Amino acid sequence: MTQPFAYRWRGSLHLFAAIALLYLFSTSRERPWGDATPIWEVADSIAHSHNFHAKTRWPPSLANGKDGHLYGLAPLFQCVVHVPGAFLQRQLAKAFPSYWQISWRFTSHLASTLLGTLACILFFGLCRRLRMRPIPAALSTVALAFASSVWVYSRYPYSETLQLVCFTGFFGKLLDVRERPTWREAGMLGVWAGLLVNAKPVFVLSGLGAGLFLVWELRRNWRALLLVSLVSLASAVPFGAIYLWYNYIRWGSIYFTGYGLVFAGSAIATGGAAPAVPVMIPHETPLVGLWGMFMSPGKSVFLYSPPLVASLLGFLRFFRRFRHIVLAMILTILPCLYVHAQMISWAGDYAWGPRYLTFALAVLLLPAGFLLEDVLANASKLRRWLGAAALTLCLLLGAFVTYLGNVVYWDHYIRIQGEAVQGWLGVPDNTGDGISTPTSPCPVCFETLYSLQWLPGFNHILGNYWLFTHLPANHSWVEAEADAPWRRYTNLHVNIQQNYNRARIDWWFVEYRHTFPTLAWTLVIALPTLSAVFLLLFLLEVRRSVLGLRKLAAPAAGEILGQPPAGEVLSAST
């Protein structure tokens, strides 16, 4: 078996700095919204008040905790990662009170930015451990960082990048344990599994799938299997204890997570007693939900992360080479997707693309990297150029789609298209979903999101592109509505004034360049410049690795001439 290419650790630091600085340069102007609001509030309470209290009741049906205080629904780990940002924000606001708004835009997104960057570093390391060559590994990492939904979710304080980091690290360590079933590797696998479940409890299914994978792969070495099982479980127990303790602190029971059975297929129980459950709880057929994640015209992961098309094309080739990795993918990814596919909110809306698939993007991109490697190494010159051109086009398309996801915060178009649907197709009757109330319709039920998910005329990518052509020019809603995506199907003018007037370009520099010109211009010049410098340093490390491989592959001069290497003596038989 070939060894991973030579690579100095400083190269990873250069790559980390390059990605993180560019992420910060492009960060959002939006404050934490939706699910991110209580996550940030709990982090701020930990940093400032030394408690776990939230200030915003989200979802609206969330009950108070056992002591009467309001708590967040998210696991503690999702909040803890934002504590450094919350602490930094408090210190900056105290030292520079007039800058608290602009500093908040950076500090509230800091954890997601660094976690998204870390996921890319872990992915590059995984590619290297799988013996992928340096150039395909580097290009695949660039695709993950800037041509997939990872960039979008690195700009907002949601938990998707945390899940991505934990799952990528967990998956990589699972493959390491298969190769080296030692107590050290098993202990690290348990740590990653504990972090993963604390990032989102549904990933306990991934842990069970990993267990089945190891049982199969180590079935002929029962001693190693027993060692791995005991050590990994022992190292995961403290993380499980923390999760259960946090449940008790909030709700008075270690087994109650706060999730019930009503809101969006998994709602909040009220206090100790759940509200009356409707006759039919809104849900989706799992196969339909999975079809929606991968093939729907509004939420297909291939639309929002185009480099995965290359993974699809290279999957059979990847399967023939790495059957055990495909088995690990199926056992650790599919169970979680199956659970999410049964929810009425199977896409994770409001969101950009299929949010519940974000955790697996790095692992799913592996076949694309090996396809690129095969194209560059084994194809004829013409096919190599054609393949490289096709993959480059896929990368550029992914970067453009991701840019559209960054340029306008996803809530704006989702609300605009909802307004347009009601004006054109009519107001749906949502009294039967068991969730909506006269003053608060269900935000994620079928009546609200069917158009975004299933109708091409309301595709989110086209919608953000449409907004991008109008918002910078300050066009009125009347001007913009005239060429809206749905106008391909109707000549009817619909009133979108209310939500269109709220939409804006989502970049911190747009909002603060006039308020804080010196700071804003300094950051907007320094961040991309430093990113380019570190990217160049990373590319030099990649070049060094490529030259090292070529040197190892080149036969010695003596071997070329048929002579024995220097220092060797010909034997009598020679």
Secondary structure, DSSP 4 states (H G I P E B T S, - for coil): -PPPPP--HHHHHHHHHHHHHHHHHT--SPPP-TTHHHHHHHHHIIIIISS-B-SS-SSTTPPP-TTS--B-SS-HHHHHTTHHHHHHHHHHHHH-GGGHHHHHHHHHHHHHHHHHHHHHHHHHHHHHHTT--HHHHHHHHHHHHHSSHHHHHTTSSSSHHHHHHHHHHHHHHHHHHHH---HHHHHHHHHHHHHHHHH-GGGHHHHHHHHHHHHHHTTT-HHHHHHHHHHHHHHHHHHHHHHHHHHHHHHS-TT--SB-SSGGGS-B--TTSPPPPPSS--B--HHHHHHHHHH-TTT-HHHHSTHHHHHHHTHHHHHHH-HHHHHHHHHHHHHHHHHHHTBTTTT-SSSSS-GGGGGGHHHHTHHHHHHHHHHHHHS-HHHHHHHHHHHHHHHHHHHHHHHHHHHB-HHHHHHHHHHHHHHHT-----TTSSS-BTTB--TTSHHHHHHHHH-GGG-HHHHHHHHHHHTTTT--HHHHHTT-GGGGT-------HHHHTT--B--HHHHHTTTSHHHHHHHHHHHHHHHHHHHHHHHHHHHHHHHHHHHHHSPPHHHHTTPPPTT----TT-
